[in-house]
Amino acid sequence: MTIHLVSISSEICEDSYEEGEGKCTGAGLSDEKIGKDFKSEKEMFEWLSDNYGLPIKKEDYECTRKDCQTDKLVADHSEAQNGGWFKPRKEEIAKWKKGKMKLYNEHYRVRFHKY
């Protein structure tokens, strides 16, 4: 069996530690075309982890026959050098938990088919 990774997309939404998810920012990946083949799901998830920082275990995804979805917490570093959406540092997570910093939940959708 071969798994053909068709595309990946994401949407980034505000995430309050106390109140949960808020409005979405309009940022994220817009159905990025991949077109890569893998010999197993394990190999695909390893590639997604290496290239997008996504979980390596299938258990960390909600999957159907044609797609998998997962989330990751990100910080907005757009004001920093080489800015953008990055994994938050420990001190940023501590501030977020105290309500002193805004972090975001990035929802990923991975589309594929098997043949």
C-alpha positions in Angstrom: 0.0 0.0 0.0 1.1 3.5 -0.8 -0.1 6.7 0.9 -0.2 9.8 -1.3 -0.1 13.0 0.8 -2.2 15.4 -1.3 -2.2 18.6 0.8 -2.0 20.2 4.2 -3.8 23.3 5.4 -4.1 25.1 8.7 -6.1 27.8 10.5 -4.9 29.8 13.4 -7.3 30.9 16.2 -6.8 32.8 19.4 -6.6 30.6 22.5 -7.2 31.8 26.0 -5.9 29.4 28.7 -9.0 30.3 30.9 -11.7 30.8 28.3 -10.6 28.5 25.4 -10.6 29.2 21.8 -11.7 32.6 20.4 -11.8 34.2 17.0 -9.7 33.0 14.1 -7.0 35.2 12.6 -7.3 34.3 8.9 -3.6 33.2 9.0 -2.4 29.7 8.3 -1.5 27.4 5.4 -3.9 27.7 2.4 -4.2 24.1 1.1 -0.5 23.7 0.4 0.0 21.0 -2.3 2.3 18.2 -1.3 2.1 15.4 -3.8 4.4 13.0 -1.9 4.2 9.2 -1.6 4.9 7.2 1.6 5.2 3.5 2.2 3.3 3.6 5.5 1.3 5.9 7.7 4.2 5.9 10.2 6.5 7.2 7.5 4.0 10.0 6.6 3.6 11.1 10.2 7.4 11.1 10.7 7.7 13.4 7.6 4.9 15.7 8.9 6.7 15.9 12.3 10.0 16.7 10.6 8.6 19.3 8.2 5.7 20.9 10.1 6.4 20.1 13.7 3.2 18.0 13.9 2.8 15.0 16.2 4.6 11.8 15.2 2.0 9.4 16.6 -1.3 8.7 14.8 -3.0 8.6 18.2 -2.5 12.4 18.3 -4.7 12.9 15.2 -8.4 12.5 14.4 -8.4 10.5 11.2 -11.0 9.4 8.6 -10.2 7.5 5.4 -9.1 10.6 3.6 -7.8 13.0 6.1 -6.3 13.6 9.6 -6.7 16.6 11.8 -4.5 17.8 14.7 -3.7 21.0 16.6 -0.6 22.6 18.0 -0.1 25.6 20.2 1.8 28.5 18.6 3.0 32.0 19.5 2.9 35.0 17.2 6.5 36.1 16.7 5.8 38.4 13.8 7.5 41.4 15.6 10.7 39.4 16.1 13.5 38.8 13.6 12.4 36.1 11.2 9.0 36.4 12.7 6.0 34.2 12.3 4.1 31.4 14.1 6.4 29.3 16.3 6.2 26.8 19.1 5.9 28.9 22.3 8.8 29.0 24.7 8.3 27.8 28.3 8.2 31.3 29.6 5.5 32.2 27.0 3.4 29.3 28.1 3.7 30.4 31.7 2.6 33.9 30.8 -0.3 32.5 28.8 -1.5 30.4 31.7 -1.5 33.6 33.9 -3.5 35.5 31.2 -0.5 37.8 30.5 0.1 36.7 26.9 -2.0 35.6 24.0 -1.2 32.3 22.3 -2.9 30.6 19.4 -4.2 27.1 18.4 -3.2 26.1 14.9 -5.7 23.5 13.5 -4.1 21.3 10.8 -5.9 19.2 8.2 -3.8 16.7 6.3 -5.4 15.2 3.1 -4.2 11.9 1.6 -5.4 8.8 -0.2 -4.2 5.2 -0.2 -3.6 3.0 -3.2 
